[in-house]
Amino acid sequence: VNAMKEKDTLKLQTLRGIKGDADMEHINKKVEINDELMINMLSRGIKTRKESIVEFEKGNRTDLIEKTNEEIELLQSFLPKQLDSAELNKIIDEVFAKVNPHSEKDMGLIMKEVTPLVKGKADMKEVSTIIKEKLKNI
């Protein structure tokens, strides 16, 4: 409502898109719209926009890159506080101590334990990269 009153079209379009995605998820998968669903929708929206930026860079479209970056910032403002690298490493180390992996084949076990702890609070691509590095050092 505030975006409509302020005539902020970028904010309005972005929020409407995320709301539409959540509504479709609710209808298609018959799941309740809750915080977890909205975090998933926001995270997915951010991920797709980051992928779009890569394509825009290939096409040298700086105008679209700027717009997409603004959308990412807006979506991130609705996500829970993001973990910094020290907190993220601490969580991953705790999971490593619990799972006690022996090789890179244990990646799935570790991700299974880490994902619920950091979902929506950290970039899962970054989490995966950290875990892979730690597994190489075993």
Contacts in CASP RR format, 6 or more apart in sequence:
PFRMAT RR
TARGET T0000
AUTHOR 0000-0000-0000
METHOD contacts of the structure
MODEL  1
VNAMKEKDTLKLQTLRGIKGDADMEHINKKVEINDELMINMLSRGIKTRK
ESIVEFEKGNRTDLIEKTNEEIELLQSFLPKQLDSAELNKIIDEVFAKVN
PHSEKDMGLIMKEVTPLVKGKADMKEVSTIIKEKLKNI
3 11 0 8 1.000
3 12 0 8 1.000
3 15 0 8 1.000
4 12 0 8 1.000
10 67 0 8 1.000
10 70 0 8 1.000
10 71 0 8 1.000
10 74 0 8 1.000
11 74 0 8 1.000
14 71 0 8 1.000
14 74 0 8 1.000
14 75 0 8 1.000
15 74 0 8 1.000
18 38 0 8 1.000
18 41 0 8 1.000
18 42 0 8 1.000
18 45 0 8 1.000
18 75 0 8 1.000
21 41 0 8 1.000
21 44 0 8 1.000
21 45 0 8 1.000
22 33 0 8 1.000
22 37 0 8 1.000
22 38 0 8 1.000
22 41 0 8 1.000
23 33 0 8 1.000
25 31 0 8 1.000
25 33 0 8 1.000
25 37 0 8 1.000
25 40 0 8 1.000
25 41 0 8 1.000
26 32 0 8 1.000
26 33 0 8 1.000
26 37 0 8 1.000
31 37 0 8 1.000
38 78 0 8 1.000
39 79 0 8 1.000
39 80 0 8 1.000
39 119 0 8 1.000
39 120 0 8 1.000
42 75 0 8 1.000
42 76 0 8 1.000
42 78 0 8 1.000
42 79 0 8 1.000
42 120 0 8 1.000
43 79 0 8 1.000
43 119 0 8 1.000
43 120 0 8 1.000
43 124 0 8 1.000
45 75 0 8 1.000
46 72 0 8 1.000
46 75 0 8 1.000
46 76 0 8 1.000
46 79 0 8 1.000
49 68 0 8 1.000
49 71 0 8 1.000
49 72 0 8 1.000
49 75 0 8 1.000
50 72 0 8 1.000
52 64 0 8 1.000
52 68 0 8 1.000
53 65 0 8 1.000
53 68 0 8 1.000
53 69 0 8 1.000
56 62 0 8 1.000
56 64 0 8 1.000
56 65 0 8 1.000
56 68 0 8 1.000
57 65 0 8 1.000
76 82 0 8 1.000
79 120 0 8 1.000
79 121 0 8 1.000
80 120 0 8 1.000
80 121 0 8 1.000
81 121 0 8 1.000
82 121 0 8 1.000
82 122 0 8 1.000
83 91 0 8 1.000
83 118 0 8 1.000
83 121 0 8 1.000
83 122 0 8 1.000
88 118 0 8 1.000
88 122 0 8 1.000
88 126 0 8 1.000
88 127 0 8 1.000
88 130 0 8 1.000
89 130 0 8 1.000
91 114 0 8 1.000
91 117 0 8 1.000
91 118 0 8 1.000
92 110 0 8 1.000
92 114 0 8 1.000
92 127 0 8 1.000
92 130 0 8 1.000
92 131 0 8 1.000
92 134 0 8 1.000
95 110 0 8 1.000
95 113 0 8 1.000
95 114 0 8 1.000
95 117 0 8 1.000
96 110 0 8 1.000
96 134 0 8 1.000
98 113 0 8 1.000
99 106 0 8 1.000
99 109 0 8 1.000
99 110 0 8 1.000
99 113 0 8 1.000
101 107 0 8 1.000
101 109 0 8 1.000
101 110 0 8 1.000
101 135 0 8 1.000
101 138 0 8 1.000
102 138 0 8 1.000
103 135 0 8 1.000
103 138 0 8 1.000
104 132 0 8 1.000
104 135 0 8 1.000
104 136 0 8 1.000
104 138 0 8 1.000
106 135 0 8 1.000
107 131 0 8 1.000
107 132 0 8 1.000
107 135 0 8 1.000
110 131 0 8 1.000
110 135 0 8 1.000
111 127 0 8 1.000
111 128 0 8 1.000
111 131 0 8 1.000
114 127 0 8 1.000
114 131 0 8 1.000
115 124 0 8 1.000
115 127 0 8 1.000
118 124 0 8 1.000
118 127 0 8 1.000
END
